[in-house]
Amino acid sequence: MYAEIAFIAYHFHWSYEAILAMEHAERRRWCEQISKINKAMSSDDNHKSLRNLGV
């Protein structure tokens, strides 16, 4: 749980209280979305965009 909170807070700058108030499944979904965004942004394929992720 602490890793999820730290991960979301680092990337989105949301408060500890706001993140902690989420259900575990919701925190996991946010972590998955952040990971997808990070992967797309660090990809060698410069033609990818956030739109490809549905964002």
Residue pairs with C-beta under 8 A, 6 or more apart in sequence:
1 24
1 27
4 19
4 24
4 27
4 28
4 31
5 16
5 19
5 20
5 27
7 31
7 34
8 14
8 19
8 27
8 30
8 31
8 34
9 15
9 16
9 19
11 34
11 38
12 30
12 34
19 27
22 30
33 53
33 55
36 53
37 50
37 53
37 55
40 48
40 49
40 50
40 52
40 53
41 50
